[in-house]
Amino acid sequence: MILDDFDWTSGEIVVTGKGQRQDRLPLPRFVGAALVSYLQYARHECSTRQVFIRIKPPHRGLKPGGAIRRVVRSALERAELNPEFKGSHLLRHSLATNLQRRGATLAEIGQLLRHNDLTTTQIYAKVDIAALRTVALPWPRGAL
């Protein structure tokens, strides 16, 4: 993410994904305010146009995906958790599963995750078997 990805006038951010696909998404006011605060008071001065940089010198842009992956893995270790997914995609899987539990449709989840195909969304939004057991009716006797 670079500084040029933000359109402060229209309150949008350009997000680039796989295959260089670009989408313009709304930039909520509170997120914009937090970013401005970070840029003014927390981010070290350096020549890179990347928004997020290394804290320790040399102050340069973070490698794509690597920093988030390390933060997620470190948090999982501290919490002594060992989920199936351990990298940055854990956040996407968790979001999709939580949205599904709250009643969001696969189409809505897919739109939020910027998927072109619902079959991709199905991979992220796993069915919660334990939750289904609590609402499932008992199998009728003699049904077979």
C-alpha positions as CSV (number, residue, x, y, z in Angstrom):
1,M,0.0,0.0,0.0
2,I,1.5,3.3,-1.1
3,L,0.5,6.9,-0.2
4,D,-0.9,7.3,-3.8
5,D,-3.5,4.6,-3.1
6,F,-5.5,7.1,-1.0
7,D,-8.0,9.5,-2.5
8,W,-8.6,11.8,0.5
9,T,-11.0,14.0,-1.4
10,S,-13.4,11.3,-2.3
11,G,-12.7,9.2,0.8
12,E,-11.6,6.1,-1.1
13,I,-8.6,3.8,-1.2
14,V,-7.4,1.8,-4.2
15,V,-6.8,-1.9,-3.1
16,T,-4.6,-4.0,-5.4
17,G,-5.0,-7.7,-5.2
18,K,-4.0,-10.9,-7.1
19,G,-3.5,-10.4,-10.8
20,Q,-3.1,-6.6,-10.2
21,R,-6.8,-6.4,-9.8
22,Q,-7.7,-2.9,-8.5
23,D,-10.8,-1.9,-6.6
24,R,-11.8,1.5,-5.2
25,L,-13.2,1.0,-1.7
26,P,-14.6,3.5,0.8
27,L,-12.2,4.8,3.4
28,P,-14.2,5.2,6.6
29,R,-13.6,8.6,8.3
30,F,-12.2,7.0,11.5
31,V,-9.7,4.9,9.5
32,G,-8.6,7.9,7.5
33,A,-8.1,9.8,10.8
34,A,-6.0,7.0,12.3
35,L,-3.9,6.9,9.1
36,V,-3.3,10.6,9.2
37,S,-2.3,10.4,12.9
38,Y,0.1,7.6,12.1
39,L,1.6,9.4,9.2
40,Q,2.0,12.7,11.2
41,Y,3.2,11.3,14.5
42,A,4.3,7.7,14.4
43,R,5.8,7.0,11.0
44,H,9.5,7.7,10.7
45,E,10.7,10.0,7.9
46,C,12.0,8.2,4.9
47,S,11.8,8.4,1.1
48,T,9.6,5.4,0.5
49,R,6.0,6.0,-0.7
50,Q,4.9,2.9,1.1
51,V,2.5,3.7,4.0
52,F,3.8,1.1,6.5
53,I,7.5,0.9,7.1
54,R,9.9,-0.9,9.4
55,I,10.2,0.5,12.9
56,K,13.9,-0.3,13.2
57,P,16.4,1.3,10.8
58,P,16.8,1.2,8.0
59,H,13.2,2.6,7.6
60,R,11.9,1.1,4.4
61,G,8.6,-0.4,3.2
62,L,7.4,-3.7,4.5
63,K,7.5,-6.7,2.2
64,P,4.1,-7.6,0.9
65,G,2.3,-10.0,3.3
66,G,5.4,-10.9,5.3
67,A,4.8,-8.4,8.1
68,I,1.2,-9.4,8.6
69,R,2.1,-13.1,8.5
70,R,4.7,-12.6,11.2
71,V,2.3,-10.6,13.4
72,V,-0.4,-13.3,13.1
73,R,2.0,-16.1,13.8
74,S,3.5,-14.3,16.8
75,A,0.0,-13.6,18.3
76,L,-1.0,-17.3,17.8
77,E,2.2,-18.5,19.6
78,R,1.6,-16.1,22.5
79,A,-2.0,-17.3,22.8
80,E,-0.9,-20.9,22.5
81,L,-3.2,-21.5,19.6
82,N,-2.6,-23.9,16.7
83,P,-5.2,-23.4,14.1
84,E,-5.2,-24.9,10.6
85,F,-4.3,-21.6,9.0
86,K,-1.4,-19.7,10.6
87,G,-0.6,-16.9,8.2
88,S,-2.4,-13.7,7.2
89,H,-5.2,-15.6,5.5
90,L,-6.3,-16.7,9.0
91,L,-7.8,-13.2,9.3
92,R,-9.8,-13.6,6.0
93,H,-11.0,-17.1,7.1
94,S,-12.0,-15.8,10.5
95,L,-13.9,-12.9,9.1
96,A,-15.8,-15.1,6.6
97,T,-16.7,-17.7,9.3
98,N,-17.9,-15.0,11.7
99,L,-19.9,-13.2,9.1
100,Q,-21.5,-16.5,8.1
101,R,-22.4,-17.3,11.8
102,R,-24.1,-13.9,11.9
103,G,-26.3,-14.6,8.9
104,A,-24.4,-13.0,6.0
105,T,-24.9,-14.7,2.7
106,L,-22.0,-16.2,0.7
107,A,-22.6,-13.5,-1.9
108,E,-22.1,-10.8,0.7
109,I,-19.0,-12.4,2.2
110,G,-17.6,-12.9,-1.3
111,Q,-18.1,-9.2,-2.1
112,L,-16.4,-8.1,1.1
113,L,-13.4,-10.5,0.4
114,R,-13.4,-9.3,-3.2
115,H,-13.9,-12.7,-4.7
116,N,-15.0,-13.1,-8.3
117,D,-16.4,-16.6,-7.8
118,L,-18.6,-18.0,-5.0
119,T,-16.6,-21.2,-5.0
120,T,-13.6,-19.3,-3.7
121,T,-15.8,-17.8,-0.9
122,Q,-17.0,-21.3,0.1
123,I,-13.3,-22.2,0.9
124,Y,-13.1,-19.3,3.3
125,A,-16.5,-19.6,4.9
126,K,-16.4,-23.1,6.4
127,V,-19.5,-24.5,7.8
128,D,-19.5,-24.7,11.6
129,I,-20.5,-28.3,12.1
130,A,-20.8,-27.9,15.9
131,A,-23.2,-25.0,15.5
132,L,-25.3,-27.0,13.0
133,R,-25.6,-29.9,15.5
134,T,-27.3,-27.6,18.0
135,V,-30.2,-26.8,15.5
136,A,-30.4,-30.1,13.6
137,L,-33.5,-32.2,14.1
138,P,-33.0,-35.9,15.1
139,W,-33.1,-38.4,12.3
140,P,-36.6,-39.9,12.1
141,R,-36.8,-43.7,12.9
142,G,-37.6,-45.9,10.0
143,A,-36.8,-43.2,7.5
144,L,-34.5,-45.5,5.5
